Amino acid sequence: MDSESSNGVQHKEINELRAKVTNLELSESQHKVNEKKLFSSEERFRLLVESVKDYAIFMLDPTGRIESWNAGAQNIKGYLAHEIIGQHFSKFYPPEDIAWNKPKWELEQAGSVGRFEDQGWRLRKDGTRFWANVVITALRDKNGTLSGFAKVTRDMTEAKIAEDIILQSNIDLEKRVRERTFQLGFLAEASKLLASSFNYETILQKVAQLAVPDLADWCAFYILDEGNEPRQVALAHNNAKETEWALYEFSKTHTYDPNVQVGLAQVLRTGLPEFYPVIEDELLLKVAKSEEHFNLLRKLGMKSVLIMPLIARGKVLGAVQLVSTQPERQYSMEDHSLVQDFAQRAGIAVDNVRLYEDAQKAISLRNEFLSIAAHELKTPITSLRGFSQLVLRKLNMSSTIDQDHFRQALTHINTQSVRLANLVSRLLDISQLEAGKLILKLDKTNLNQLLQNIVAVSQVRAENHTISLEADPQLEAQLDPLRFEQVIVNLLDNAIKYSPEGGPVDVKLVYLPERKIARISVQDQGMGIEPHNRARIFEPFYQGHERGYAGLGLGLYISRQIIELHGGSIEAEFGEQKGTTFIVTLPINL
């Protein structure tokens, strides 16, 4: 090969070598550029992660120990990086989660499927809790080997609180709807029961049973009797044996004290409800009269109590008592409102039953009165007709008539006319009293003189009785003389009518200066009045004795009304064996 050809080959090889060197230099330069770019991207990502404050972003090794810590983690959890790096991430979990090893389970779930997400309570450095949204992502190398975990935590406490508020509001709303539905259903059923009978004891027992156990563990109704003493008319309870025994023992040993400033007595006296959401020993001590009484009250097991008055037309008729023996059931203001509505309906029902009973009684008395009035009016009319016809027959039979017979017939006619006039007068009086049209014509009257005149006239009629008068002289009062005379004459007629022949009747008039009243008493030694009849003797149409005595049963009723119109009173006292004393009092302004 010549030298020129040899130089050409060498030159070509040198150029190729130079090209390779150039390419190598270019490749190395590009690699350096790429390395620089990669370093710059990783640095920016690291800076980004470290600067995020709304999310806790940190790395865990495969065992769960913390390897990195960003500003968000410090902000949310409260730890500085040097305080927490190297510690296990279970430090953020509350005791109830640690108890079942939840942190380990979460890493296992993330390692198994690559990712795990959860919401729950986590702990800050100061021990306070926050609601966290947690995402754990498993990190693996190119060979698939687990190299650790990336954990992202977000504080969702405010959202959780808002969610809980909404949830609780919905729960409360549902509860109120259920309670209101129960209340309306209970009141509807109670109203149905309250209108189901004309015996209030029967209906109150049914209502008490309706209240147990949904509204109370035991429920009792009390009604005030005529002596203003409460009488238990209904009782229902849930804990049959124990409660029944305690209530039985309590009723045997407990004497009602109307002056107690708490409980049933307070409600019946004031007409205001008593509400005890929680029953404590201090309250029981106020009611208990002895240690034995206190222990018995405790055995009743009362935890919460509502006592509501039964009121109708402004009058307290009784009370209903609802008791909870379960600590978890404490009466609330909603229960108070329900029981108040319930008690109001019960009070009206009791009042309606009583009004119905009174109406039935009035109808019965009216029918009895009509029968008596017909009989009493028929007797003098029959007598009048009989003697009138007798006189007419004798006149028709003869132009002359025996004067003695004629005088006797006219005397009977006059007597029966007076009796008939008195009966009509009584009927007129009762009509005027009920219409409020009985008007008194008051005049300054000497009581001594008026009583002397009345006694004198009555003594003439009472041939077989002795009427005595003992009176303070010159005692004057403002009264209607005719109406007052009507009262005293009625009392004297009763004393004479029901006294044995020859029995004395004593009339006394005294002045009581400390009370500024005149006291007039009419006392007989007659048969008296049976105890079971005494409370009703001043009722209209009522007669305390068996039939056989003439009269409409209006005399004492009219007498009381007349005396009360004078501002006075009329009462009766009864002897142990026999005799009755009627006492009239009149105000005296000297």
Summary of the structure (lengths in Angstrom):
residues: 590
radius of gyration: 52.3
end to end distance: 178.3
largest distance: 213.9
contacts: 1671
relative contact order: 0.05
helix: 53%
strand: 21%
